[in-house]
Amino acid sequence: MKAKKKIRKRFIEAEDVCRLRVINSAAISPNEKKIAYIMETVSEDKRKYFSHIHMADSATGNTNQFTFGEVSDRGLTWSPDGSQIAFVSTRNKKTAIYLMPSTGGGECKLYEAEGAFTSLNWTPDGRELVFAFRYSDSHAIKDEKKKKEEPLYRHITRLFYRLDGSGFLPQDRFHIWKVDTTNGRAKQLTKGKHDDMYPSVSPNGKHIVFVSNHQKDPDLESMRDDLFVMNIAGGKAKEVPTPAGPIGVPVFSPDSKKIAYIGHANPDDEWGVTNLHLWTVGLSGRPSARNLISKFDRQAYDQTIGDMGEGFDMGKPHWSPDGKRIYFSASDTGNTHLFYAPSAGGRPTRVTKKNGHVKSYSLAGKSKQVAAIISTLDTPGELQLLPAVYNGDAKAKTLTKVNKTLFTGISFPKIREIRFKAFDGTELQGWLVTPPNFNRKRKYPGILEIHGGPRAQYGFTFYHEMLYLASKGYVVFYTNPRGGGGRGETFAGTIFADWGGIDYMDCMAATDYLEKLPYVNEKRLGVTGGSYGGYMTNWIIGHTNRFQAAVTQRSVVDLKTFNGTSDVGFDLKREFAGFPWANPETYEKCSPLTYVKNIKTPLLIIHSEQDLRCSIEQAEQLFVTLKLMKKTVEFVRFPEEPHGLSRHGRPDRRIARLEWILKWFNRYLK
């Protein structure tokens, strides 16, 4: 008998971001027998992403691909009888709503318009689809050549006039529409100068609920949303009384008498400190709005970040058929779990058992099973089926292994969760990644990674960047300092008006842990991070010389100019107790640019030229200042890319970014 030939495994490369298959959403059928899901791949030229619909059999686990070609499919939703699937797709640079038989094939275009579609909802009789839509500015231009030209000028009157990843916002606002599924005739139901979002249809087919902000200046009062209900046929919408605060993803109860939503009651909240929770309110405002999980000190949305998608998803709540339970996702100590809470209020019950990152979930029909896309430390996300009601003996069923072939040939670094102490004894959480073929007798260079946000969290999710750097011979440590998410309001609020305080000290505690490891060379340490993580990288090298190299990415440098150059910079007033002219001392104290003269660490600056969240002027200020001071600094700019280059930028540029980070650390740490 011949012995099996041993597969010679390789280490992870930067190019693997183009080889990974990523499942990003799923929708379970009304009878729970099938699950439609979207899987994303990268084009051969490494310049585009394509996303296609696949179908899984919940009993056998058999899967089939339903759509093909150079398309971008998204927004899956099943018809009430399970015979059709509606979805949004971009094909040949045009976006439309499509219908497809649930058996596959024969998809047809239902309604095409030049603009953005979101939140598809079937009416209970299956005759109409309700959705939110916003026209692009070029929709009225008939000449195709002129559509591609830049306008003669832009006349700006709004404070919030652009959005990172989207560019300049069109003049039109999102409004509620519906389309007849038999003939494709569409009708606009709402109008006005406010965005109408998150439409949902009542089970009795009589009403639509949606969210809109009707403050005098919604851009300045962005945390004061309003809840509205209107007749399915259209007409004047009626406001449902709710406490002042943000509102998202409303959904009707099975008897159509109540509405569940995600929100909170603090319109003056700092930047994401107050917990978003699960609320209910009566259709007419009676019973009045109530926080069902007031004692649950966690955020009811996904704060876990990785580099396999944009993240920060607010999952739509789901009522059980008897109306006794409501499902929602929440961030908890490095995890994003699925929970349900009694609709009468009370302690939530966790559905997902193991450590992981629930990126998307879907319930339907009798709600006996949940279809979920769950990422872990060793997979970007697989389709799983799990019991909807917690059962300690029940196991999740994994229906896909989309990267099995790729991963079979790779020798992975080892990752383990670490709990360590801050200077004041507070327990902090992190993940330590050691190289493949790790040898404890060797001395490895180390890299400290710092997350963005700041109200986000690293967690039990796949992170290609960390695995890549470890595979190149580094011990990588990524942690959750105070000021971040996943640990409750007190943990998140410790840095209010004091960025660079306790968060810096926690980063130094992580550095202490890293350099004391017997297999880490304490004289060969690097630090990097993006967005707020870039801010903290800048802050660290302005306050200590412990690191031999640093890479700051899409960073904040000067909080004063950030206020006016970021797409959402004006919102910083809630985080720093006022605008820069009213509170100049705090802005000055908390800006890394203030301490730039102290920097001695060789610094690589990476920034995207179309970053509207942290404008490239932040990077330009830092680069020019350091060059004038004759410091060691280099600047890498990525054309066309937005803030989220590392997560969903053009694939070849994502590769180049990783290679630049490695090149810099190799130069100074090896």
C-alpha positions in Angstrom: 0.0 0.0 0.0 1.5 3.3 -1.1 1.8 6.1 1.5 -0.1 9.3 0.7 2.0 12.0 -0.8 2.5 14.8 1.8 1.3 18.2 0.5 4.0 20.8 0.7 2.3 23.8 2.3 3.1 27.5 1.7 2.7 30.5 3.9 0.0 33.2 3.4 0.8 35.8 0.8 -0.6 39.3 0.1 -2.1 38.0 -3.1 -4.4 35.7 -1.1 -6.8 38.6 -0.6 -7.7 38.0 -4.3 -8.0 34.3 -3.9 -10.4 34.3 -0.9 -14.1 33.7 -1.4 -16.2 35.8 1.0 -19.8 35.1 1.9 -21.4 38.3 3.1 -25.1 37.8 3.4 -27.8 35.1 3.5 -31.6 34.7 3.3 -33.5 31.6 4.5 -36.6 30.6 2.6 -40.1 30.8 4.3 -40.2 26.9 4.7 -36.6 26.9 5.9 -35.6 24.3 3.4 -33.3 26.5 1.3 -30.8 29.3 2.0 -29.8 31.9 -0.7 -26.5 33.6 -0.1 -24.2 36.0 -1.7 -20.5 35.1 -2.3 -17.9 37.6 -3.5 -14.9 36.9 -5.6 -12.2 39.0 -7.3 -11.7 39.3 -11.1 -8.6 37.8 -12.8 -7.1 41.2 -13.4 -7.4 41.9 -9.6 -9.2 45.2 -10.2 -12.9 44.3 -9.6 -15.2 42.4 -7.3 -18.0 40.2 -8.5 -20.8 38.9 -6.2 -23.2 36.0 -7.2 -26.2 34.3 -5.7 -25.8 30.7 -4.5 -28.3 28.4 -3.0 -27.8 25.8 -0.2 -30.1 23.0 0.8 -30.6 23.2 4.5 -31.0 19.4 4.9 -28.2 18.0 2.7 -25.9 21.0 2.5 -25.7 20.8 -1.3 -25.0 24.1 -2.9 -25.4 25.5 -6.4 -24.5 28.8 -8.0 -27.5 30.7 -9.5 -26.0 33.8 -11.1 -22.9 34.3 -13.2 -20.8 36.8 -15.0 -19.5 40.3 -14.3 -22.3 41.2 -11.9 -22.7 42.5 -8.4 -25.8 41.0 -6.7 -27.0 42.0 -3.2 -30.1 42.5 -1.1 -31.7 39.1 -1.2 -35.3 38.7 -0.1 -37.7 35.7 -0.6 -41.3 36.1 -1.8 -43.8 35.1 0.9 -44.7 31.9 -0.9 -41.1 31.0 -1.5 -41.4 30.8 -5.2 -39.2 33.8 -6.1 -36.2 35.8 -4.9 -35.9 39.5 -5.3 -32.5 41.2 -5.3 -30.6 44.2 -6.5 -27.9 43.8 -9.1 -25.5 46.0 -11.0 -24.9 44.8 -14.5 -23.2 46.7 -17.3 -22.9 49.7 -14.9 -26.7 49.8 -14.5 -28.5 49.0 -11.3 -32.0 47.4 -11.1 -34.3 45.2 -9.1 -34.4 41.6 -10.4 -36.7 38.7 -9.8 -35.6 35.0 -10.1 -37.4 31.7 -9.6 -36.3 30.0 -6.4 -35.4 27.0 -8.5 -32.7 29.2 -10.3 -32.2 30.6 -13.7 -34.4 32.9 -15.7 -33.8 36.0 -13.7 -35.7 39.0 -15.1 -35.2 42.7 -14.7 -38.2 44.2 -12.8 -37.4 47.9 -12.4 -34.3 49.8 -13.4 -33.5 53.4 -12.4 -30.3 55.4 -12.1 -29.6 55.7 -8.4 -29.3 53.6 -5.2 -31.7 50.9 -4.0 -31.9 49.5 -0.5 -34.1 47.6 1.9 -36.3 45.5 -0.4 -39.5 44.2 1.3 -42.3 42.0 -0.2 -45.9 42.8 0.6 -47.6 39.8 2.2 -49.6 39.0 -1.0 -46.4 39.0 -3.0 -47.8 41.5 -5.5 -45.4 44.4 -4.6 -42.0 45.2 -3.4 -41.4 48.2 -1.1 -37.9 49.8 -1.0 -35.9 52.9 -0.4 -34.5 54.7 -3.5 -32.5 57.8 -4.3 -31.8 59.2 -7.8 -28.3 60.1 -8.9 -27.8 63.6 -10.2 -27.1 62.3 -13.7 -30.4 60.4 -14.0 -32.0 63.3 -15.9 -29.2 63.7 -18.4 -30.1 61.8 -21.6 -26.8 62.2 -23.4 -24.6 59.2 -22.2 -21.4 61.1 -22.9 -22.4 64.0 -20.8 -23.3 61.7 -17.9 -19.6 60.8 -17.6 -18.5 64.4 -17.6 -17.9 66.4 -14.4 -20.4 69.1 -13.8 -19.6 72.7 -14.5 -19.8 73.5 -10.8 -21.2 72.1 -7.5 -23.4 74.3 -5.4 -23.2 73.1 -1.8 -25.8 74.1 0.8 -25.9 71.1 3.1 -23.4 70.5 6.0 -23.4 66.8 5.2 -22.8 66.9 1.4 -20.4 64.0 0.9 -19.9 60.5 2.2 -16.7 58.4 2.2 -17.0 55.6 -0.3 -19.9 57.3 -2.1 -18.5 60.7 -3.0 -20.6 63.8 -3.4 -24.2 63.1 -2.3 -26.9 63.7 -5.0 -29.5 66.4 -4.6 -32.2 63.8 -4.3 -32.9 62.1 -0.9 -33.8 58.5 -0.2 -37.6 58.0 -0.4 -40.0 55.1 0.0 -41.1 53.5 -3.3 -43.0 50.4 -4.3 -43.1 48.4 -7.5 -45.7 46.0 -8.9 -44.0 42.6 -9.3 -46.3 41.6 -12.2 -45.7 44.6 -14.5 -42.7 46.6 -13.1 -44.7 49.8 -12.6 -43.1 51.8 -9.8 -44.6 54.5 -7.5 -42.9 57.0 -5.2 -44.7 57.1 -1.9 -42.8 59.8 0.1 -41.3 63.2 -0.9 -39.5 66.1 0.7 -36.0 67.2 1.8 -35.5 64.4 4.3 -34.1 60.9 3.8 -36.7 58.2 4.4 -35.0 54.9 5.3 -35.4 51.3 6.5 -39.0 50.6 5.1 -40.7 47.6 6.5 -44.2 46.2 5.6 -46.7 45.1 8.3 -47.7 41.4 8.2 -51.4 42.3 7.5 -50.2 44.3 4.5 -51.8 47.6 5.6 -48.9 49.7 6.6 -45.2 50.7 6.0 -43.0 51.8 8.8 -39.8 53.8 8.1 -37.3 56.2 9.7 -36.7 59.8 8.9 -35.1 62.8 10.6 -37.4 65.8 10.5 -35.3 68.2 12.5 -34.8 71.7 11.1 -31.2 70.7 10.3 -30.9 66.9 10.3 -27.1 67.2 9.6 -26.5 69.0 12.9 -29.1 66.9 14.8 -28.2 63.5 13.3 -29.0 61.6 16.5 -32.7 62.7 16.5 -34.5 60.3 14.2 -38.3 60.0 13.9 -40.4 56.9 13.3 -43.3 57.1 10.8 -46.1 54.8 9.6 -48.0 55.3 6.4 -50.7 53.4 4.5 -49.4 50.8 2.0 -51.2 52.8 -0.7 -49.4 56.0 0.2 -50.6 59.3 1.6 -49.6 61.3 4.6 -47.3 59.5 7.1 -48.0 59.6 10.8 -45.2 60.0 13.3 -45.0 57.3 16.0 -43.8 59.0 19.3 -40.4 57.7 20.4 -37.7 59.2 22.7 -35.3 61.5 21.1 -32.4 59.5 19.8 -31.2 57.4 16.8 -33.5 54.8 15.3 -32.7 52.0 12.9 -34.2 48.9 11.1 -37.8 49.0 12.4 -40.0 45.8 11.9 -43.6 45.0 12.7 -44.7 42.4 15.2 -46.6 39.3 13.8 -50.0 40.9 14.8 -49.0 44.2 13.1 -49.7 46.1 16.4 -46.1 46.8 17.6 -42.8 47.9 16.0 -39.4 46.7 17.2 -36.3 48.8 16.4 -32.7 49.4 17.3 -32.0 52.7 19.0 -31.3 54.6 22.2 -32.6 57.7 24.0 -29.5 59.9 24.2 -29.4 62.4 21.3 -26.3 64.1 22.8 -24.3 60.8 23.0 -20.6 61.0 22.5 -19.3 59.2 19.4 -21.0 55.8 19.9 -20.7 55.4 23.7 -24.4 55.0 24.6 -25.6 51.4 23.9 -27.9 50.9 21.0 -30.6 48.6 22.3 -33.7 46.7 21.3 -36.9 48.8 21.7 -40.6 48.3 21.0 -43.5 50.8 20.5 -47.1 50.5 19.7 -48.3 51.3 16.2 -50.2 54.3 17.5 -47.6 55.1 20.1 -49.4 53.0 22.8 -47.9 51.2 24.5 -45.2 53.8 24.6 -41.6 53.1 23.5 -39.7 50.8 25.8 -36.1 49.6 26.0 -36.4 45.8 26.3 -32.8 45.2 27.4 -32.0 48.2 29.5 -29.7 46.2 31.8 -27.7 44.7 28.9 -24.4 46.6 28.9 -23.6 45.9 25.2 -24.2 47.4 21.8 -27.0 45.8 19.8 -25.0 45.9 16.5 -21.9 44.5 15.0 -18.7 46.4 16.1 -16.2 43.6 15.2 -13.8 44.7 12.5 -11.6 42.7 10.1 -10.4 43.1 6.6 -12.9 41.0 4.7 -15.7 43.6 4.3 -16.8 47.0 5.7 -18.5 45.7 8.8 -20.5 47.8 11.4 -23.8 46.1 10.3 -27.0 46.8 12.2 -29.0 43.6 11.8 -32.7 43.8 11.4 -34.6 42.5 14.4 -36.8 39.5 13.9 -39.9 38.5 15.8 -40.7 34.9 16.6 -44.1 33.8 15.0 -45.9 33.9 18.4 -44.5 37.4 19.1 -42.9 36.3 22.3 -39.2 36.7 21.3 -37.2 39.2 19.2 -33.8 38.4 17.7 -30.9 40.8 17.4 -27.1 40.8 17.2 -24.8 42.4 19.7 -21.0 42.9 20.3 -19.6 41.2 23.3 -15.9 41.0 24.3 -14.4 40.3 20.9 -17.5 38.5 19.6 -20.6 39.4 17.7 -23.3 37.0 18.9 -26.9 36.4 18.0 -29.4 36.9 20.9 -33.1 36.9 21.5 -35.0 38.8 24.2 -38.5 38.4 25.5 -40.8 40.9 23.8 -42.2 41.8 27.2 -38.6 42.8 28.2 -35.9 41.1 30.2 -32.6 39.4 30.0 -31.4 38.4 26.5 -30.5 34.8 25.7 -27.5 34.0 23.6 -28.1 31.8 20.6 -24.6 31.4 19.2 -22.4 29.3 21.5 -18.8 29.5 20.3 -16.5 32.5 19.9 -17.1 34.1 16.5 -18.3 37.0 14.5 -21.9 36.8 13.2 -21.7 38.9 10.1 -25.2 38.4 8.9 -28.2 36.3 10.0 -31.7 35.4 8.6 -34.9 33.9 10.1 -38.2 33.2 8.4 -41.4 31.1 8.5 -41.7 29.3 11.7 -38.3 30.6 12.9 -37.1 27.2 14.0 -33.7 27.7 12.4 -31.3 30.6 11.9 -29.1 30.9 8.8 -26.0 32.9 9.7 -22.7 33.9 8.1 -20.2 33.4 10.9 -16.5 34.3 10.7 -13.9 32.9 13.0 -10.1 33.3 13.5 -9.5 30.8 10.7 -12.3 31.5 8.1 -13.7 34.7 6.5 -17.2 33.4 7.0 -19.2 30.2 6.4 -22.9 29.6 6.1 -24.2 28.0 9.2 -27.6 26.6 10.3 -28.4 26.7 14.0 -31.4 26.2 16.2 -33.4 29.4 16.8 -34.1 28.6 20.4 -31.1 28.0 22.6 -30.5 24.3 23.3 -27.3 23.5 25.2 -26.9 20.2 23.3 -27.6 21.5 19.8 -24.8 22.1 17.4 -24.5 24.5 14.5 -24.4 22.9 11.1 -21.8 24.3 8.7 -23.2 24.2 5.2 -20.2 25.6 3.3 -16.4 25.5 3.2 -15.8 27.9 0.4 -12.0 28.3 1.0 -11.2 24.7 1.7 -9.2 24.1 -1.4 -7.2 27.3 -0.9 -6.6 26.7 2.8 -5.5 23.0 2.4 -2.3 24.2 0.8 -1.5 26.9 3.4 0.4 26.6 6.7 -1.3 29.0 9.0 0.1 31.0 11.9 -1.2 30.2 15.4 -3.6 32.6 17.0 -4.5 32.7 20.7 -6.6 35.0 22.8 -4.6 36.8 25.5 -6.0 38.4 28.7 -3.5 40.8 30.3 -3.6 43.7 32.8 -3.5 47.4 32.3 -1.5 49.7 34.6 -4.5 50.0 37.0 -5.4 46.3 37.0 -8.1 46.4 34.4 -8.3 43.3 32.3 -7.6 43.8 28.6 -8.1 41.5 25.7 -5.9 40.8 22.7 -4.9 38.2 20.2 -1.3 37.0 19.7 -0.2 35.6 16.3 3.0 33.6 16.0 4.7 32.6 12.7 4.2 29.2 11.1 7.0 26.8 12.1 7.3 28.9 15.3 10.4 28.2 17.4 10.3 29.4 21.0 14.1 29.5 21.1 14.2 32.2 18.4 13.9 36.0 18.9 11.2 37.4 16.5 10.5 41.1 15.8 7.1 42.2 17.1 4.3 44.4 15.7 1.5 46.1 17.7 -1.7 46.6 15.7 -4.3 49.2 16.8 -7.9 49.2 15.6 -9.9 52.1 14.2 -13.2 53.5 15.4 -12.5 54.2 18.2 -15.7 52.5 19.1 -14.9 49.2 17.4 -13.3 46.0 18.5 -10.9 43.4 17.3 -12.3 40.0 17.8 -12.7 36.3 16.9 -12.9 37.0 13.2 -10.7 36.4 10.2 -7.9 39.0 9.7 -5.7 38.4 6.7 -3.3 41.2 7.5 -2.4 39.8 10.9 -1.9 36.3 9.4 0.2 37.7 6.5 2.6 39.7 8.7 3.0 36.7 11.1 3.7 34.5 8.1 6.6 36.9 7.2 8.3 36.2 10.5 6.7 38.7 12.9 4.9 38.1 16.3 1.7 40.2 15.9 -0.3 41.5 18.9 -3.6 43.2 18.3 -5.6 44.3 21.3 -8.7 46.2 22.5 -7.7 49.2 24.6 -10.2 51.3 26.5 -12.3 53.6 24.4 -13.3 50.8 22.1 -16.4 48.7 21.8 -17.7 45.3 23.0 -17.2 46.0 26.7 -20.0 48.4 27.7 -20.6 52.1 28.1 -18.0 52.7 30.9 -15.3 51.0 28.9 -16.2 53.0 25.7 -16.6 56.3 27.5 -13.2 56.5 29.2 -11.6 58.5 26.4 -14.3 61.2 26.1 -12.5 64.5 25.4 -9.3 62.7 26.3 -8.0 60.8 23.3 -4.4 59.9 23.9 -4.9 59.4 27.7 -5.9 56.0 29.1 -6.1 54.5 25.6 -2.4 55.3 25.1 -1.6 53.8 28.5 -3.4 50.6 27.6 -1.4 50.4 24.3 1.7 50.7 26.4 0.5 47.9 28.6 0.1 45.8 25.5 3.6 46.8 24.4 4.9 45.7 27.8 3.3 42.3 27.4 4.7 41.9 23.9 8.3 42.8 24.6 8.4 40.6 27.7 7.7 37.5 25.7 10.9 35.4 25.7 10.7 34.9 22.0 10.2 38.6 21.0 13.2 40.9 20.4 12.3 44.0 22.5 14.7 46.1 20.3 12.8 45.2 17.2 9.2 46.5 17.7 6.9 48.1 15.2 3.5 49.8 15.6 0.7 50.4 13.0 -3.0 51.1 12.8 -5.6 52.8 10.6 -8.1 55.6 11.1 -8.3 56.0 14.9 -5.5 53.3 15.0 -3.5 55.7 12.8 -4.3 58.5 15.2 -3.0 56.3 18.0 0.1 55.4 16.0 0.9 59.0 15.5 0.3 59.7 19.2 2.5 56.9 20.4 5.6 57.9 18.4 5.1 61.5 19.6 5.2 60.3 23.2 7.7 57.4 23.2 10.7 56.0 21.3 10.0 52.4 22.2 9.3 51.4 18.6 11.9 51.1 15.9 9.4 51.6 13.0 5.8 52.8 12.6 3.2 52.8 9.8 0.3 55.2 10.1 -2.6 54.6 7.9 -5.6 56.8 6.9 -4.9 58.7 10.1 -6.1 61.7 12.1 -3.3 64.2 12.7 -5.0 67.5 13.6 -8.5 67.4 15.2 -9.1 71.1 14.4 -8.9 70.7 10.6 -10.5 67.2 10.8 -13.6 69.0 12.0 -14.0 70.7 8.6 -12.4 68.3 6.2 -13.9 65.0 7.2 -17.4 64.0 5.8 -18.5 63.6 9.4 -15.9 65.8 11.2 -18.5 68.3 12.4 -20.0 65.5 14.6 -16.8 65.5 16.6 -18.3 68.2 18.8 -20.1 65.4 20.7 -16.8 63.6 21.4 -14.8 66.7 22.4 -17.4 68.7 24.3 -17.8 71.4 21.6 -16.4 72.7 18.4 -12.7 73.7 18.0 -13.4 77.4 18.4 -15.3 76.8 21.7 -12.9 74.3 23.1 -9.5 74.9 21.5 -7.4 73.6 24.4 -8.9 70.1 24.2 -8.5 69.9 20.4 -4.9 71.1 20.7 -4.1 68.8 23.6 -5.5 65.7 21.8 -4.0 66.3 18.4 -0.9 64.3 17.4 0.3 67.2 15.4 1.0 69.1 18.6 3.7 66.6 19.5 5.2 66.0 16.1 8.5 67.6 17.1 9.1 64.6 19.5 8.9 62.0 16.7 12.2 60.1 16.1 10.7 56.8 14.9 11.0 56.1 11.2 7.5 56.6 9.8 5.7 55.4 6.7 2.4 57.3 6.0 -0.2 55.4 3.9 -3.3 57.3 2.8 -6.0 57.2 0.1 -6.5 60.3 -2.1 -10.3 59.9 -2.1 -10.6 59.3 1.7 -13.4 61.5 2.8 -13.5 60.3 6.4 -9.9 61.2 7.2 -9.0 63.6 4.4 -5.6 63.2 2.8 -4.8 66.7 4.1 -4.2 65.1 7.4 -1.5 62.9 6.0 -0.1 65.9 4.0 0.3 68.0 7.1 2.2 65.2 8.9 4.5 64.4 6.0 5.4 68.0 5.2 6.0 68.9 8.9 8.2 65.8 9.4 10.2 66.5 6.2 10.8 70.1 7.2 12.0 68.8 10.5 14.4 66.4 8.6 12.8 63.3 10.2 12.8 59.9 8.6 9.4 59.7 6.8 8.0 58.4 3.5 4.5 58.9 2.0 2.5 56.3 -0.1 -0.7 57.7 -1.7 -3.3 55.5 -3.3 -5.3 57.2 -6.1 -9.1 56.8 -6.3 -9.4 54.9 -3.0 -11.7 55.8 -0.1 -11.1 55.3 3.6 -11.8 51.5 3.5 -8.9 50.6 1.2 -7.8 47.8 3.5 -11.2 46.2 3.7 -12.7 46.6 0.2 -10.4 48.8 -2.0 -9.4 47.7 -5.4 -7.8 44.3 -4.9 -4.4 45.1 -6.5 -4.1 48.2 -4.3 -4.9 46.2 -1.2 -2.0 43.9 -2.2 0.3 46.9 -2.7 -0.7 48.3 0.7 0.3 45.1 2.5 3.5 44.9 0.6 4.5 48.5 1.6 3.8 47.7 5.3 5.9 44.6 5.1 8.7 46.4 3.2 8.9 49.2 5.8 9.0 46.8 8.8 11.5 44.6 7.1 13.8 47.6 6.5 13.9 48.6 10.2 13.0 45.5 12.2 14.9 42.8 10.4 
